[in-house]
Amino acid sequence: MKPSHIEHIGIAVKTLDDAIPYYERLLGTPCYAIEEVKDQQVRTAFFKIGQTKIELLESTSPEGPVGKFIEKKGEGIHHIAFAVEGLEHALDEAKDSGIRLIDEKPRVGAEGLHIAFLHPKSTFGVLTELCEDKNK
């Protein structure tokens, strides 16, 4: 597996309404997309900085993964995502090397990317997402 770049950094926030204006001022660029990913119980907001994106994550349910994260750890960096080609092969390679997978198969995430997560217990405490843009 050889990522081409950091696709995005996911930041868990309590509310997009509070966080978006802060990041617009900090980054000097507007939020370019807000979307809900129902199966992940999250609303996302995106900013682009060079080739990398910042993804703000607001839980739509306290029982969702981001809701549980905020309850346990508070707001802050939730995950780092790497762009890869051949996501299924990258997952096989990760599994073969002993990395624990959260997602055995890719699923569709925000912005239509195909995504899969690696378990932080196998990645030195960092929730890691692998992303593939099938539209390229």
Chimera marker file (.cmm) of the C-alpha trace (Angstrom):
<marker_set name="trace">
<marker id="1" x="0.000" y="0.000" z="0.000" r="1" g="1" b="0" radius="0.5"/>
<marker id="2" x="1.399" y="3.351" z="-1.008" r="1" g="1" b="0" radius="0.5"/>
<marker id="3" x="-0.839" y="6.361" z="-0.280" r="1" g="1" b="0" radius="0.5"/>
<marker id="4" x="-0.578" y="9.185" z="-2.790" r="1" g="1" b="0" radius="0.5"/>
<marker id="5" x="-1.340" y="11.912" z="-0.237" r="1" g="1" b="0" radius="0.5"/>
<marker id="6" x="-3.224" y="12.791" z="2.926" r="1" g="1" b="0" radius="0.5"/>
<marker id="7" x="-6.805" y="12.912" z="1.666" r="1" g="1" b="0" radius="0.5"/>
<marker id="8" x="-8.173" y="14.631" z="4.759" r="1" g="1" b="0" radius="0.5"/>
<marker id="9" x="-7.957" y="15.066" z="8.492" r="1" g="1" b="0" radius="0.5"/>
<marker id="10" x="-11.237" y="14.421" z="10.312" r="1" g="1" b="0" radius="0.5"/>
<marker id="11" x="-12.044" y="16.640" z="13.293" r="1" g="1" b="0" radius="0.5"/>
<marker id="12" x="-14.961" y="15.811" z="15.590" r="1" g="1" b="0" radius="0.5"/>
<marker id="13" x="-16.979" y="18.864" z="16.638" r="1" g="1" b="0" radius="0.5"/>
<marker id="14" x="-20.146" y="19.272" z="18.670" r="1" g="1" b="0" radius="0.5"/>
<marker id="15" x="-21.795" y="21.523" z="16.093" r="1" g="1" b="0" radius="0.5"/>
<marker id="16" x="-20.928" y="22.507" z="12.545" r="1" g="1" b="0" radius="0.5"/>
<marker id="17" x="-22.704" y="25.825" z="13.119" r="1" g="1" b="0" radius="0.5"/>
<marker id="18" x="-20.097" y="26.797" z="15.718" r="1" g="1" b="0" radius="0.5"/>
<marker id="19" x="-17.064" y="25.204" z="14.086" r="1" g="1" b="0" radius="0.5"/>
<marker id="20" x="-17.465" y="26.296" z="10.444" r="1" g="1" b="0" radius="0.5"/>
<marker id="21" x="-17.035" y="30.060" z="11.066" r="1" g="1" b="0" radius="0.5"/>
<marker id="22" x="-13.908" y="29.401" z="13.146" r="1" g="1" b="0" radius="0.5"/>
<marker id="23" x="-12.286" y="27.257" z="10.441" r="1" g="1" b="0" radius="0.5"/>
<marker id="24" x="-13.294" y="29.709" z="7.701" r="1" g="1" b="0" radius="0.5"/>
<marker id="25" x="-11.468" y="32.475" z="9.591" r="1" g="1" b="0" radius="0.5"/>
<marker id="26" x="-8.487" y="30.293" z="10.505" r="1" g="1" b="0" radius="0.5"/>
<marker id="27" x="-7.990" y="28.853" z="7.032" r="1" g="1" b="0" radius="0.5"/>
<marker id="28" x="-9.044" y="31.913" z="5.067" r="1" g="1" b="0" radius="0.5"/>
<marker id="29" x="-11.258" y="29.836" z="2.819" r="1" g="1" b="0" radius="0.5"/>
<marker id="30" x="-14.964" y="29.017" z="2.843" r="1" g="1" b="0" radius="0.5"/>
<marker id="31" x="-16.473" y="25.651" z="3.637" r="1" g="1" b="0" radius="0.5"/>
<marker id="32" x="-17.166" y="24.195" z="0.190" r="1" g="1" b="0" radius="0.5"/>
<marker id="33" x="-19.519" y="21.322" z="1.075" r="1" g="1" b="0" radius="0.5"/>
<marker id="34" x="-21.791" y="20.113" z="3.840" r="1" g="1" b="0" radius="0.5"/>
<marker id="35" x="-23.374" y="16.685" z="3.628" r="1" g="1" b="0" radius="0.5"/>
<marker id="36" x="-24.987" y="14.051" z="5.795" r="1" g="1" b="0" radius="0.5"/>
<marker id="37" x="-23.761" y="10.471" z="5.721" r="1" g="1" b="0" radius="0.5"/>
<marker id="38" x="-26.751" y="8.726" z="7.265" r="1" g="1" b="0" radius="0.5"/>
<marker id="39" x="-25.250" y="5.260" z="7.707" r="1" g="1" b="0" radius="0.5"/>
<marker id="40" x="-22.372" y="6.787" z="9.697" r="1" g="1" b="0" radius="0.5"/>
<marker id="41" x="-24.713" y="9.072" z="11.695" r="1" g="1" b="0" radius="0.5"/>
<marker id="42" x="-22.681" y="12.153" z="10.849" r="1" g="1" b="0" radius="0.5"/>
<marker id="43" x="-22.847" y="15.501" z="9.083" r="1" g="1" b="0" radius="0.5"/>
<marker id="44" x="-19.637" y="16.664" z="7.448" r="1" g="1" b="0" radius="0.5"/>
<marker id="45" x="-18.238" y="20.012" z="6.349" r="1" g="1" b="0" radius="0.5"/>
<marker id="46" x="-15.185" y="20.286" z="4.096" r="1" g="1" b="0" radius="0.5"/>
<marker id="47" x="-12.373" y="22.787" z="3.575" r="1" g="1" b="0" radius="0.5"/>
<marker id="48" x="-9.564" y="22.401" z="1.051" r="1" g="1" b="0" radius="0.5"/>
<marker id="49" x="-5.992" y="23.401" z="1.872" r="1" g="1" b="0" radius="0.5"/>
<marker id="50" x="-3.668" y="22.584" z="-1.019" r="1" g="1" b="0" radius="0.5"/>
<marker id="51" x="-4.194" y="18.918" z="-1.844" r="1" g="1" b="0" radius="0.5"/>
<marker id="52" x="-5.491" y="18.090" z="1.644" r="1" g="1" b="0" radius="0.5"/>
<marker id="53" x="-8.960" y="18.568" z="3.082" r="1" g="1" b="0" radius="0.5"/>
<marker id="54" x="-10.172" y="19.258" z="6.587" r="1" g="1" b="0" radius="0.5"/>
<marker id="55" x="-13.378" y="17.359" z="7.352" r="1" g="1" b="0" radius="0.5"/>
<marker id="56" x="-15.442" y="18.538" z="10.304" r="1" g="1" b="0" radius="0.5"/>
<marker id="57" x="-17.642" y="15.799" z="11.755" r="1" g="1" b="0" radius="0.5"/>
<marker id="58" x="-20.857" y="16.491" z="13.681" r="1" g="1" b="0" radius="0.5"/>
<marker id="59" x="-22.700" y="13.491" z="15.079" r="1" g="1" b="0" radius="0.5"/>
<marker id="60" x="-26.383" y="13.171" z="14.238" r="1" g="1" b="0" radius="0.5"/>
<marker id="61" x="-26.832" y="10.658" z="17.082" r="1" g="1" b="0" radius="0.5"/>
<marker id="62" x="-25.138" y="10.243" z="20.464" r="1" g="1" b="0" radius="0.5"/>
<marker id="63" x="-24.927" y="6.525" z="19.618" r="1" g="1" b="0" radius="0.5"/>
<marker id="64" x="-23.029" y="7.107" z="16.366" r="1" g="1" b="0" radius="0.5"/>
<marker id="65" x="-19.249" y="6.690" z="16.176" r="1" g="1" b="0" radius="0.5"/>
<marker id="66" x="-18.542" y="10.432" z="16.317" r="1" g="1" b="0" radius="0.5"/>
<marker id="67" x="-21.073" y="10.940" z="19.115" r="1" g="1" b="0" radius="0.5"/>
<marker id="68" x="-19.373" y="8.230" z="21.173" r="1" g="1" b="0" radius="0.5"/>
<marker id="69" x="-15.948" y="9.692" z="20.359" r="1" g="1" b="0" radius="0.5"/>
<marker id="70" x="-16.959" y="13.163" z="21.592" r="1" g="1" b="0" radius="0.5"/>
<marker id="71" x="-18.559" y="11.700" z="24.724" r="1" g="1" b="0" radius="0.5"/>
<marker id="72" x="-15.375" y="9.778" z="25.555" r="1" g="1" b="0" radius="0.5"/>
<marker id="73" x="-12.625" y="12.125" z="24.344" r="1" g="1" b="0" radius="0.5"/>
<marker id="74" x="-14.253" y="15.475" z="23.574" r="1" g="1" b="0" radius="0.5"/>
<marker id="75" x="-13.862" y="17.479" z="20.407" r="1" g="1" b="0" radius="0.5"/>
<marker id="76" x="-10.650" y="17.116" z="18.440" r="1" g="1" b="0" radius="0.5"/>
<marker id="77" x="-8.829" y="15.148" z="15.800" r="1" g="1" b="0" radius="0.5"/>
<marker id="78" x="-10.827" y="12.024" z="15.046" r="1" g="1" b="0" radius="0.5"/>
<marker id="79" x="-8.902" y="10.391" z="12.174" r="1" g="1" b="0" radius="0.5"/>
<marker id="80" x="-6.427" y="10.801" z="9.367" r="1" g="1" b="0" radius="0.5"/>
<marker id="81" x="-7.318" y="9.631" z="5.873" r="1" g="1" b="0" radius="0.5"/>
<marker id="82" x="-4.925" y="8.584" z="3.136" r="1" g="1" b="0" radius="0.5"/>
<marker id="83" x="-5.749" y="8.441" z="-0.576" r="1" g="1" b="0" radius="0.5"/>
<marker id="84" x="-4.950" y="5.086" z="-2.165" r="1" g="1" b="0" radius="0.5"/>
<marker id="85" x="-5.514" y="3.392" z="-5.487" r="1" g="1" b="0" radius="0.5"/>
<marker id="86" x="-6.908" y="-0.120" z="-5.256" r="1" g="1" b="0" radius="0.5"/>
<marker id="87" x="-8.613" y="0.125" z="-1.870" r="1" g="1" b="0" radius="0.5"/>
<marker id="88" x="-9.607" y="-3.539" z="-1.708" r="1" g="1" b="0" radius="0.5"/>
<marker id="89" x="-6.015" y="-4.574" z="-2.400" r="1" g="1" b="0" radius="0.5"/>
<marker id="90" x="-4.778" y="-2.093" z="0.241" r="1" g="1" b="0" radius="0.5"/>
<marker id="91" x="-7.155" y="-3.667" z="2.789" r="1" g="1" b="0" radius="0.5"/>
<marker id="92" x="-5.936" y="-7.158" z="1.920" r="1" g="1" b="0" radius="0.5"/>
<marker id="93" x="-2.346" y="-5.982" z="2.261" r="1" g="1" b="0" radius="0.5"/>
<marker id="94" x="-3.068" y="-4.336" z="5.631" r="1" g="1" b="0" radius="0.5"/>
<marker id="95" x="-4.826" y="-7.465" z="6.928" r="1" g="1" b="0" radius="0.5"/>
<marker id="96" x="-2.018" y="-9.734" z="5.688" r="1" g="1" b="0" radius="0.5"/>
<marker id="97" x="0.494" y="-7.581" z="7.582" r="1" g="1" b="0" radius="0.5"/>
<marker id="98" x="-1.450" y="-7.993" z="10.842" r="1" g="1" b="0" radius="0.5"/>
<marker id="99" x="-3.359" y="-4.710" z="10.909" r="1" g="1" b="0" radius="0.5"/>
<marker id="100" x="-6.831" y="-5.054" z="12.389" r="1" g="1" b="0" radius="0.5"/>
<marker id="101" x="-9.558" y="-3.798" z="10.053" r="1" g="1" b="0" radius="0.5"/>
<marker id="102" x="-12.744" y="-2.059" z="11.113" r="1" g="1" b="0" radius="0.5"/>
<marker id="103" x="-14.081" y="-2.400" z="7.566" r="1" g="1" b="0" radius="0.5"/>
<marker id="104" x="-13.355" y="-5.666" z="5.775" r="1" g="1" b="0" radius="0.5"/>
<marker id="105" x="-14.794" y="-4.213" z="2.555" r="1" g="1" b="0" radius="0.5"/>
<marker id="106" x="-14.961" y="-0.636" z="1.266" r="1" g="1" b="0" radius="0.5"/>
<marker id="107" x="-18.146" y="1.392" z="1.748" r="1" g="1" b="0" radius="0.5"/>
<marker id="108" x="-19.270" y="4.747" z="0.411" r="1" g="1" b="0" radius="0.5"/>
<marker id="109" x="-18.445" y="7.764" z="2.552" r="1" g="1" b="0" radius="0.5"/>
<marker id="110" x="-18.672" y="11.533" z="2.249" r="1" g="1" b="0" radius="0.5"/>
<marker id="111" x="-18.081" y="13.045" z="-1.179" r="1" g="1" b="0" radius="0.5"/>
<marker id="112" x="-18.805" y="9.636" z="-2.727" r="1" g="1" b="0" radius="0.5"/>
<marker id="113" x="-15.364" y="8.295" z="-1.826" r="1" g="1" b="0" radius="0.5"/>
<marker id="114" x="-14.940" y="4.590" z="-1.201" r="1" g="1" b="0" radius="0.5"/>
<marker id="115" x="-13.595" y="4.285" z="2.329" r="1" g="1" b="0" radius="0.5"/>
<marker id="116" x="-12.453" y="1.790" z="4.942" r="1" g="1" b="0" radius="0.5"/>
<marker id="117" x="-11.069" y="2.233" z="8.440" r="1" g="1" b="0" radius="0.5"/>
<marker id="118" x="-8.137" y="0.547" z="10.148" r="1" g="1" b="0" radius="0.5"/>
<marker id="119" x="-8.473" y="-0.074" z="13.886" r="1" g="1" b="0" radius="0.5"/>
<marker id="120" x="-6.503" y="2.334" z="16.105" r="1" g="1" b="0" radius="0.5"/>
<marker id="121" x="-5.313" y="-0.582" z="18.270" r="1" g="1" b="0" radius="0.5"/>
<marker id="122" x="-3.262" y="-1.664" z="15.253" r="1" g="1" b="0" radius="0.5"/>
<marker id="123" x="-2.178" y="1.806" z="14.123" r="1" g="1" b="0" radius="0.5"/>
<marker id="124" x="-0.507" y="3.247" z="17.214" r="1" g="1" b="0" radius="0.5"/>
<marker id="125" x="-3.701" y="4.836" z="18.528" r="1" g="1" b="0" radius="0.5"/>
<marker id="126" x="-4.602" y="6.709" z="15.340" r="1" g="1" b="0" radius="0.5"/>
<marker id="127" x="-7.901" y="5.897" z="13.647" r="1" g="1" b="0" radius="0.5"/>
<marker id="128" x="-6.805" y="5.576" z="10.020" r="1" g="1" b="0" radius="0.5"/>
<marker id="129" x="-9.054" y="5.815" z="6.994" r="1" g="1" b="0" radius="0.5"/>
<marker id="130" x="-8.142" y="4.695" z="3.506" r="1" g="1" b="0" radius="0.5"/>
<marker id="131" x="-9.977" y="6.458" z="0.656" r="1" g="1" b="0" radius="0.5"/>
<marker id="132" x="-10.296" y="5.789" z="-3.039" r="1" g="1" b="0" radius="0.5"/>
<marker id="133" x="-11.916" y="8.174" z="-5.484" r="1" g="1" b="0" radius="0.5"/>
<marker id="134" x="-13.584" y="5.910" z="-8.043" r="1" g="1" b="0" radius="0.5"/>
<marker id="135" x="-14.616" y="8.984" z="-10.052" r="1" g="1" b="0" radius="0.5"/>
<marker id="136" x="-11.056" y="9.783" z="-11.109" r="1" g="1" b="0" radius="0.5"/>
<link id1="1" id2="2" r="1" g="1" b="0" radius="0.2"/>
<link id1="2" id2="3" r="1" g="1" b="0" radius="0.2"/>
<link id1="3" id2="4" r="1" g="1" b="0" radius="0.2"/>
<link id1="4" id2="5" r="1" g="1" b="0" radius="0.2"/>
<link id1="5" id2="6" r="1" g="1" b="0" radius="0.2"/>
<link id1="6" id2="7" r="1" g="1" b="0" radius="0.2"/>
<link id1="7" id2="8" r="1" g="1" b="0" radius="0.2"/>
<link id1="8" id2="9" r="1" g="1" b="0" radius="0.2"/>
<link id1="9" id2="10" r="1" g="1" b="0" radius="0.2"/>
<link id1="10" id2="11" r="1" g="1" b="0" radius="0.2"/>
<link id1="11" id2="12" r="1" g="1" b="0" radius="0.2"/>
<link id1="12" id2="13" r="1" g="1" b="0" radius="0.2"/>
<link id1="13" id2="14" r="1" g="1" b="0" radius="0.2"/>
<link id1="14" id2="15" r="1" g="1" b="0" radius="0.2"/>
<link id1="15" id2="16" r="1" g="1" b="0" radius="0.2"/>
<link id1="16" id2="17" r="1" g="1" b="0" radius="0.2"/>
<link id1="17" id2="18" r="1" g="1" b="0" radius="0.2"/>
<link id1="18" id2="19" r="1" g="1" b="0" radius="0.2"/>
<link id1="19" id2="20" r="1" g="1" b="0" radius="0.2"/>
<link id1="20" id2="21" r="1" g="1" b="0" radius="0.2"/>
<link id1="21" id2="22" r="1" g="1" b="0" radius="0.2"/>
<link id1="22" id2="23" r="1" g="1" b="0" radius="0.2"/>
<link id1="23" id2="24" r="1" g="1" b="0" radius="0.2"/>
<link id1="24" id2="25" r="1" g="1" b="0" radius="0.2"/>
<link id1="25" id2="26" r="1" g="1" b="0" radius="0.2"/>
<link id1="26" id2="27" r="1" g="1" b="0" radius="0.2"/>
<link id1="27" id2="28" r="1" g="1" b="0" radius="0.2"/>
<link id1="28" id2="29" r="1" g="1" b="0" radius="0.2"/>
<link id1="29" id2="30" r="1" g="1" b="0" radius="0.2"/>
<link id1="30" id2="31" r="1" g="1" b="0" radius="0.2"/>
<link id1="31" id2="32" r="1" g="1" b="0" radius="0.2"/>
<link id1="32" id2="33" r="1" g="1" b="0" radius="0.2"/>
<link id1="33" id2="34" r="1" g="1" b="0" radius="0.2"/>
<link id1="34" id2="35" r="1" g="1" b="0" radius="0.2"/>
<link id1="35" id2="36" r="1" g="1" b="0" radius="0.2"/>
<link id1="36" id2="37" r="1" g="1" b="0" radius="0.2"/>
<link id1="37" id2="38" r="1" g="1" b="0" radius="0.2"/>
<link id1="38" id2="39" r="1" g="1" b="0" radius="0.2"/>
<link id1="39" id2="40" r="1" g="1" b="0" radius="0.2"/>
<link id1="40" id2="41" r="1" g="1" b="0" radius="0.2"/>
<link id1="41" id2="42" r="1" g="1" b="0" radius="0.2"/>
<link id1="42" id2="43" r="1" g="1" b="0" radius="0.2"/>
<link id1="43" id2="44" r="1" g="1" b="0" radius="0.2"/>
<link id1="44" id2="45" r="1" g="1" b="0" radius="0.2"/>
<link id1="45" id2="46" r="1" g="1" b="0" radius="0.2"/>
<link id1="46" id2="47" r="1" g="1" b="0" radius="0.2"/>
<link id1="47" id2="48" r="1" g="1" b="0" radius="0.2"/>
<link id1="48" id2="49" r="1" g="1" b="0" radius="0.2"/>
<link id1="49" id2="50" r="1" g="1" b="0" radius="0.2"/>
<link id1="50" id2="51" r="1" g="1" b="0" radius="0.2"/>
<link id1="51" id2="52" r="1" g="1" b="0" radius="0.2"/>
<link id1="52" id2="53" r="1" g="1" b="0" radius="0.2"/>
<link id1="53" id2="54" r="1" g="1" b="0" radius="0.2"/>
<link id1="54" id2="55" r="1" g="1" b="0" radius="0.2"/>
<link id1="55" id2="56" r="1" g="1" b="0" radius="0.2"/>
<link id1="56" id2="57" r="1" g="1" b="0" radius="0.2"/>
<link id1="57" id2="58" r="1" g="1" b="0" radius="0.2"/>
<link id1="58" id2="59" r="1" g="1" b="0" radius="0.2"/>
<link id1="59" id2="60" r="1" g="1" b="0" radius="0.2"/>
<link id1="60" id2="61" r="1" g="1" b="0" radius="0.2"/>
<link id1="61" id2="62" r="1" g="1" b="0" radius="0.2"/>
<link id1="62" id2="63" r="1" g="1" b="0" radius="0.2"/>
<link id1="63" id2="64" r="1" g="1" b="0" radius="0.2"/>
<link id1="64" id2="65" r="1" g="1" b="0" radius="0.2"/>
<link id1="65" id2="66" r="1" g="1" b="0" radius="0.2"/>
<link id1="66" id2="67" r="1" g="1" b="0" radius="0.2"/>
<link id1="67" id2="68" r="1" g="1" b="0" radius="0.2"/>
<link id1="68" id2="69" r="1" g="1" b="0" radius="0.2"/>
<link id1="69" id2="70" r="1" g="1" b="0" radius="0.2"/>
<link id1="70" id2="71" r="1" g="1" b="0" radius="0.2"/>
<link id1="71" id2="72" r="1" g="1" b="0" radius="0.2"/>
<link id1="72" id2="73" r="1" g="1" b="0" radius="0.2"/>
<link id1="73" id2="74" r="1" g="1" b="0" radius="0.2"/>
<link id1="74" id2="75" r="1" g="1" b="0" radius="0.2"/>
<link id1="75" id2="76" r="1" g="1" b="0" radius="0.2"/>
<link id1="76" id2="77" r="1" g="1" b="0" radius="0.2"/>
<link id1="77" id2="78" r="1" g="1" b="0" radius="0.2"/>
<link id1="78" id2="79" r="1" g="1" b="0" radius="0.2"/>
<link id1="79" id2="80" r="1" g="1" b="0" radius="0.2"/>
<link id1="80" id2="81" r="1" g="1" b="0" radius="0.2"/>
<link id1="81" id2="82" r="1" g="1" b="0" radius="0.2"/>
<link id1="82" id2="83" r="1" g="1" b="0" radius="0.2"/>
<link id1="83" id2="84" r="1" g="1" b="0" radius="0.2"/>
<link id1="84" id2="85" r="1" g="1" b="0" radius="0.2"/>
<link id1="85" id2="86" r="1" g="1" b="0" radius="0.2"/>
<link id1="86" id2="87" r="1" g="1" b="0" radius="0.2"/>
<link id1="87" id2="88" r="1" g="1" b="0" radius="0.2"/>
<link id1="88" id2="89" r="1" g="1" b="0" radius="0.2"/>
<link id1="89" id2="90" r="1" g="1" b="0" radius="0.2"/>
<link id1="90" id2="91" r="1" g="1" b="0" radius="0.2"/>
<link id1="91" id2="92" r="1" g="1" b="0" radius="0.2"/>
<link id1="92" id2="93" r="1" g="1" b="0" radius="0.2"/>
<link id1="93" id2="94" r="1" g="1" b="0" radius="0.2"/>
<link id1="94" id2="95" r="1" g="1" b="0" radius="0.2"/>
<link id1="95" id2="96" r="1" g="1" b="0" radius="0.2"/>
<link id1="96" id2="97" r="1" g="1" b="0" radius="0.2"/>
<link id1="97" id2="98" r="1" g="1" b="0" radius="0.2"/>
<link id1="98" id2="99" r="1" g="1" b="0" radius="0.2"/>
<link id1="99" id2="100" r="1" g="1" b="0" radius="0.2"/>
<link id1="100" id2="101" r="1" g="1" b="0" radius="0.2"/>
<link id1="101" id2="102" r="1" g="1" b="0" radius="0.2"/>
<link id1="102" id2="103" r="1" g="1" b="0" radius="0.2"/>
<link id1="103" id2="104" r="1" g="1" b="0" radius="0.2"/>
<link id1="104" id2="105" r="1" g="1" b="0" radius="0.2"/>
<link id1="105" id2="106" r="1" g="1" b="0" radius="0.2"/>
<link id1="106" id2="107" r="1" g="1" b="0" radius="0.2"/>
<link id1="107" id2="108" r="1" g="1" b="0" radius="0.2"/>
<link id1="108" id2="109" r="1" g="1" b="0" radius="0.2"/>
<link id1="109" id2="110" r="1" g="1" b="0" radius="0.2"/>
<link id1="110" id2="111" r="1" g="1" b="0" radius="0.2"/>
<link id1="111" id2="112" r="1" g="1" b="0" radius="0.2"/>
<link id1="112" id2="113" r="1" g="1" b="0" radius="0.2"/>
<link id1="113" id2="114" r="1" g="1" b="0" radius="0.2"/>
<link id1="114" id2="115" r="1" g="1" b="0" radius="0.2"/>
<link id1="115" id2="116" r="1" g="1" b="0" radius="0.2"/>
<link id1="116" id2="117" r="1" g="1" b="0" radius="0.2"/>
<link id1="117" id2="118" r="1" g="1" b="0" radius="0.2"/>
<link id1="118" id2="119" r="1" g="1" b="0" radius="0.2"/>
<link id1="119" id2="120" r="1" g="1" b="0" radius="0.2"/>
<link id1="120" id2="121" r="1" g="1" b="0" radius="0.2"/>
<link id1="121" id2="122" r="1" g="1" b="0" radius="0.2"/>
<link id1="122" id2="123" r="1" g="1" b="0" radius="0.2"/>
<link id1="123" id2="124" r="1" g="1" b="0" radius="0.2"/>
<link id1="124" id2="125" r="1" g="1" b="0" radius="0.2"/>
<link id1="125" id2="126" r="1" g="1" b="0" radius="0.2"/>
<link id1="126" id2="127" r="1" g="1" b="0" radius="0.2"/>
<link id1="127" id2="128" r="1" g="1" b="0" radius="0.2"/>
<link id1="128" id2="129" r="1" g="1" b="0" radius="0.2"/>
<link id1="129" id2="130" r="1" g="1" b="0" radius="0.2"/>
<link id1="130" id2="131" r="1" g="1" b="0" radius="0.2"/>
<link id1="131" id2="132" r="1" g="1" b="0" radius="0.2"/>
<link id1="132" id2="133" r="1" g="1" b="0" radius="0.2"/>
<link id1="133" id2="134" r="1" g="1" b="0" radius="0.2"/>
<link id1="134" id2="135" r="1" g="1" b="0" radius="0.2"/>
<link id1="135" id2="136" r="1" g="1" b="0" radius="0.2"/>
</marker_set>
